[in-house]
Amino acid sequence: MFIIANLLLALAKILHIVLNLYMWIIIARAVISWVNADPYNPIVRFLYNVTEPVLYAVRRHIPLNFGGLDFTPMIVLIGIVFLDNFLVPSLAGLAVRMGTGM
């Protein structure tokens, strides 16, 4: 039981780090879209390649383009914050309960 509890706790910590990292990548993508960035720059290409699949999936289901402004990154950020504040503590709490034998 302790092994599974430790595994869940480790997964919760890794998920927290990954969600926070992806949140900052989405923010960087949004900031780069405000300026005339070189599309052949490796950093710009990386940001677009990493974020476009998620942003495109959200755009397909919820078109959020008003007056030339794309609000899709805001929806994705809200989703990331929700997962970070709901799923991560739930996994950690489950791990703690499994570890204490409750």
BELJOGI-V604881 format. One record per residue. N is the residue number from 1. SS is DSSP state (helix for helix, strand for strand, loop for the rest). PSI is psi in radians with two decimals (* if undefined). BURIAL is b if it has 16 or more other ideal C-beta (glycine too) atoms within 10 Angstrom, else e. Layout:
# BELJOGI-V604881
[[N/SS/PSI/BURIAL] [N/SS/PSI/BURIAL]]
This chain:
# BELJOGI-V604881
[[1/loop/-0.65/e] [2/helix/-0.57/e] [3/helix/-0.77/e] [4/helix/-0.68/e] [5/helix/-0.76/b] [6/helix/-0.66/e] [7/helix/-0.79/e] [8/helix/-0.69/b] [9/helix/-0.73/b] [10/helix/-0.72/e] [11/helix/-0.68/e] [12/helix/-0.75/b] [13/helix/-0.74/e] [14/helix/-0.73/e] [15/helix/-0.69/b] [16/helix/-0.78/b] [17/helix/-0.79/e] [18/helix/-0.75/e] [19/helix/-0.73/b] [20/helix/-0.70/e] [21/helix/-0.77/e] [22/helix/-0.58/b] [23/helix/-0.78/b] [24/helix/-0.55/e] [25/helix/-0.71/e] [26/helix/-0.73/b] [27/helix/-0.75/e] [28/helix/-0.68/b] [29/helix/-0.75/b] [30/helix/-0.74/b] [31/helix/-0.73/e] [32/helix/-0.53/b] [33/helix/-0.27/e] [34/helix/-0.35/e] [35/loop/2.95/e] [36/loop/1.39/e] [37/loop/2.58/e] [38/loop/2.04/e] [39/loop/-0.21/e] [40/loop/-0.05/e] [41/loop/2.31/e] [42/helix/-0.59/e] [43/helix/-0.76/e] [44/helix/-0.75/b] [45/helix/-0.72/e] [46/helix/-0.82/e] [47/helix/-0.74/b] [48/helix/-0.73/e] [49/helix/-0.60/e] [50/helix/-0.57/e] [51/helix/-0.47/b] [52/helix/-0.68/e] [53/helix/-0.73/e] [54/helix/-0.79/b] [55/helix/-0.67/b] [56/helix/-0.72/e] [57/helix/-0.70/e] [58/helix/-0.72/b] [59/helix/-0.62/b] [60/helix/-0.67/e] [61/helix/-0.60/e] [62/loop/1.66/e] [63/loop/1.96/e] [64/loop/0.97/e] [65/strand/1.81/e] [66/strand/2.07/e] [67/loop/0.58/e] [68/loop/-0.06/e] [69/strand/2.30/e] [70/strand/2.03/e] [71/loop/0.13/e] [72/helix/-0.74/b] [73/helix/-0.57/b] [74/helix/-0.73/e] [75/helix/-0.73/b] [76/helix/-0.72/b] [77/helix/-0.70/e] [78/helix/-0.72/e] [79/helix/-0.71/e] [80/helix/-0.77/b] [81/helix/-0.70/e] [82/helix/-0.86/e] [83/helix/-0.69/e] [84/helix/-0.55/b] [85/helix/-0.20/e] [86/helix/-0.97/e] [87/helix/-0.76/e] [88/helix/-0.87/b] [89/helix/-0.54/e] [90/helix/-0.77/e] [91/helix/-0.76/b] [92/helix/-0.73/b] [93/helix/-0.70/e] [94/helix/-0.72/e] [95/helix/-0.73/b] [96/helix/-0.76/e] [97/helix/-0.64/e] [98/helix/-0.62/b] [99/helix/-0.51/b] [100/helix/-0.09/e] [101/loop/0.38/e] [102/loop/*/e]]
